[in-house]
């Protein structure tokens, strides 16, 4: 009789052990999911160290939404090895990670009807948004005074086209990472290197462009 009872007891203990391990694994998964949800609900903020272009698509220099001035505070929604996905004012897009520094504290989000919202934080967020909006307005005004309204809108949107001057290129995309200059006859040819595109400037006029050399 005892020989028959012993295997049953061992089987019972084994079943209880498996159930306990499953419960523990499920508990850890739930805790991990909860922590991930909290991280997603509390995005970090980042401050721009220098002026940075906000791209609508990664690695596409023609998709510039706007140029964010140095000191702008943005909400970080995600990241990879090169870019932060951010929200800036009413715009969302990508900035280069090298242009920004992450803050230690998460961004405070404000929900209508939330009694726990800190009014001081609310004022700070509103002030940052107003500063970003003012910076965009100042940039557009500067470009309008320099080129006129129609041209200013194109440059503020980060557009480039053949025939634009080198000054226009800088006002649209900013200064290049590197310039290779050669002389041909009485003229000069320059290769302006950006992260994924090379612009070919001939006698201070944009002549063509192509992908950056790997």
C-alpha angles and dihedrals in degrees: 000000000000090000090057095047095051097065090047091053092048091049090050092052091048091052092049091049092052091048091050092051091049091050090049093049091049090049092051091048091051092049091049091049090049092051091048091050090051091050091050091049092050108048119189124245128227134198121218114239091196139005109294136190116239107220125203090209130025118255092008108112092185092064097073111150097185143321115259114211124232113277094034113143115218135181113245111223098173144332147206132189093292111019143047117214103220145175115224118180104310094337130091125196146106133299130183112265091224090064096059143051122215117234121227096234126066121246114269109235121207122216125188111254094016106141092194096064112122108231092211091056090047090054091048093052091048091049091052091050091049091050092051092047091048091050091053090048092049091050092050091047091051091051093045091053090049103041110007131258101288095047092042092058091054093049093045088054091054097248124158130190140172113276098031116128124251089250090057090051091054092047090051104039103012125235117329124248090240140001124210111195128195133171124230116185107305095342138075128229121200132189111209109201120209125171098277104001138057118209118206112217119192118188090342093308127109106246103169146328141216144172118300116257113256 
